[in-house]
Amino acid sequence: MSESKVVCEVCPHHCAIPEGGKGKCRARGTRNGKNVPLLYGIVSSLALDPIEKKPLRRFYPGTFILSVGSFGCNLNCPFCQNWEISMSDGSEYLRDRASHTLAPDVLVDMAEKLRNRGNIGVAFTYNEPTICHEYILDTAPLLREKGLKTVLVTNGCAEDEIATRLLPHVDALNIDLKSFDAEVYRKTLGGDLETVKRFIERASTQCHVELTTLIVPGLNDSEAEMRALTDWVASLAGGEKIPLHITRFFPRYRMTDRAATERETVLRLTEIAGEKLKFVYPGNM
């Protein structure tokens, strides 16, 4: 008799997970016949960051935001900058869960106490936040009650139902648009470009949205791809005003076989993007 499995509907992988197992993201699994977040409230990283570090350049510039991250990601980018946590299942923290968990109300209290240091809210970042959207949904309304902001830094690879549930509670997002090539998303990143595009389009009608594209030599650094990407962004309602951060790759994780992106490449692609978009920012320079 085959073992029964529960299909996770959070992202396009639609992992069929057996009882006691985990999905590709390492953060969701099947327990007691239900798909659940395994790392709810588990915090791997916590810092008060300048809002520009998210990066958000046109959302309350000059302020700070309490940034919180957990473990896991539903993509498998070979150039991941935070791979130590995004590619982990957090098992070492789960062994002492109580010491590493922040309940939503505790996190909100921390954010409120940091107002005197310029804090405007909480950013769910460092790893992929949508894979534990339940934690965000429990925290964001409490933040809003206190007049604090909810920010997501996300890869946008979440199904429409997750966007429907999350976006009304979110004030701003930085969404990675990692490539404009569907095959790169599928074969290299383990994601789905069309899902990301739908997420961006929906978010841009409800929240403040900024985009980030990390330029990796030989992967997504062509002028033609940048023109296609910015043509699409500009075609969205108000898309010409969506800020785009074009950032420089440095060898990391499983992509140490190539040099850092040339500064001149980033500047040239920034210039091309500026033909269609009003706000384009080179980063990691």
HUDAKA-V748818 format. One record per residue. PSI is psi in whole degrees, 0 to 359 (NA if undefined). NEAR is the number of other C-alpha atoms within 8 Angstrom. Layout:
psi:PSI near:NEAR
psi:PSI near:NEAR
This chain:
psi:127 near:2
psi:147 near:3
psi:133 near:5
psi:146 near:6
psi:154 near:10
psi:130 near:13
psi:127 near:9
psi:130 near:11
psi:17 near:8
psi:322 near:11
psi:174 near:11
psi:348 near:11
psi:328 near:6
psi:52 near:9
psi:132 near:10
psi:107 near:9
psi:124 near:13
psi:163 near:12
psi:128 near:12
psi:354 near:7
psi:178 near:8
psi:154 near:12
psi:181 near:12
psi:332 near:8
psi:345 near:11
psi:3 near:14
psi:353 near:15
psi:149 near:14
psi:180 near:16
psi:122 near:16
psi:126 near:9
psi:38 near:5
psi:11 near:8
psi:150 near:7
psi:123 near:11
psi:157 near:8
psi:125 near:11
psi:341 near:7
psi:29 near:12
psi:121 near:9
psi:356 near:11
psi:126 near:13
psi:121 near:12
psi:333 near:10
psi:141 near:9
psi:124 near:9
psi:150 near:7
psi:110 near:9
psi:150 near:10
psi:140 near:10
psi:330 near:15
psi:343 near:9
psi:349 near:7
psi:325 near:10
psi:135 near:10
psi:114 near:11
psi:339 near:9
psi:29 near:6
psi:103 near:8
psi:57 near:7
psi:145 near:9
psi:358 near:7
psi:181 near:10
psi:162 near:12
psi:138 near:14
psi:116 near:14
psi:131 near:13
psi:139 near:14
psi:161 near:13
psi:229 near:16
psi:157 near:18
psi:157 near:16
psi:148 near:14
psi:3 near:13
psi:173 near:8
psi:56 near:10
psi:126 near:8
psi:347 near:10
psi:18 near:9
psi:132 near:9
psi:340 near:6
psi:37 near:8
psi:335 near:9
psi:329 near:6
psi:325 near:14
psi:332 near:13
psi:10 near:11
psi:155 near:11
psi:4 near:9
psi:19 near:11
psi:326 near:7
psi:330 near:6
psi:327 near:9
psi:334 near:10
psi:337 near:6
psi:61 near:8
psi:317 near:9
psi:326 near:5
psi:346 near:5
psi:13 near:12
psi:135 near:10
psi:114 near:9
psi:151 near:7
psi:316 near:11
psi:328 near:8
psi:318 near:8
psi:318 near:10
psi:319 near:12
psi:319 near:8
psi:315 near:8
psi:319 near:13
psi:321 near:11
psi:342 near:7
psi:5 near:9
psi:322 near:9
psi:352 near:6
psi:15 near:6
psi:9 near:9
psi:136 near:14
psi:356 near:12
psi:212 near:13
psi:134 near:15
psi:125 near:12
psi:113 near:13
psi:191 near:13
psi:309 near:12
psi:186 near:12
psi:114 near:14
psi:332 near:14
psi:341 near:9
psi:346 near:14
psi:56 near:12
psi:336 near:10
psi:321 near:8
psi:319 near:10
psi:317 near:11
psi:332 near:11
psi:334 near:9
psi:317 near:12
psi:316 near:12
psi:326 near:9
psi:322 near:11
psi:315 near:14
psi:323 near:10
psi:330 near:7
psi:3 near:7
psi:23 near:6
psi:157 near:11
psi:151 near:12
psi:126 near:15
psi:139 near:12
psi:137 near:12
psi:109 near:15
psi:157 near:13
psi:354 near:9
psi:9 near:11
psi:65 near:14
psi:146 near:13
psi:162 near:12
psi:322 near:8
psi:324 near:7
psi:318 near:11
psi:318 near:12
psi:320 near:8
psi:321 near:8
psi:313 near:11
psi:324 near:10
psi:343 near:7
psi:0 near:9
psi:140 near:13
psi:326 near:9
psi:151 near:11
psi:144 near:14
psi:122 near:14
psi:129 near:13
psi:122 near:11
psi:89 near:10
psi:338 near:8
psi:166 near:12
psi:29 near:11
psi:116 near:8
psi:325 near:10
psi:324 near:7
psi:315 near:10
psi:314 near:14
psi:311 near:11
psi:323 near:8
psi:322 near:10
psi:341 near:11
psi:38 near:11
psi:198 near:12
psi:114 near:11
psi:318 near:13
psi:323 near:7
psi:317 near:12
psi:317 near:13
psi:317 near:9
psi:319 near:9
psi:315 near:14
psi:315 near:11
psi:316 near:9
psi:315 near:9
psi:322 near:13
psi:344 near:9
psi:352 near:7
psi:337 near:8
psi:171 near:11
psi:127 near:10
psi:134 near:13
psi:151 near:13
psi:152 near:12
psi:133 near:14
psi:115 near:12
psi:124 near:9
psi:113 near:13
psi:123 near:11
psi:130 near:11
psi:357 near:5
psi:309 near:7
psi:29 near:10
psi:14 near:12
psi:150 near:6
psi:325 near:8
psi:318 near:6
psi:321 near:12
psi:323 near:13
psi:319 near:10
psi:318 near:9
psi:311 near:10
psi:331 near:11
psi:317 near:9
psi:314 near:8
psi:316 near:10
psi:337 near:13
psi:345 near:9
psi:159 near:9
psi:118 near:6
psi:13 near:8
psi:332 near:10
psi:344 near:12
psi:2 near:9
psi:120 near:13
psi:140 near:14
psi:126 near:12
psi:119 near:13
psi:110 near:15
psi:159 near:13
psi:129 near:16
psi:141 near:11
psi:144 near:7
psi:126 near:11
psi:160 near:10
psi:245 near:10
psi:12 near:6
psi:66 near:9
psi:13 near:8
psi:5 near:5
psi:158 near:7
psi:165 near:8
psi:152 near:10
psi:135 near:12
psi:138 near:7
psi:321 near:8
psi:325 near:6
psi:314 near:9
psi:316 near:14
psi:322 near:9
psi:316 near:8
psi:327 near:12
psi:319 near:12
psi:318 near:8
psi:316 near:11
psi:326 near:12
psi:349 near:10
psi:334 near:7
psi:333 near:10
psi:144 near:15
psi:328 near:10
psi:103 near:10
psi:130 near:12
psi:122 near:9
psi:144 near:12
psi:166 near:8
psi:35 near:6
psi:NA near:6
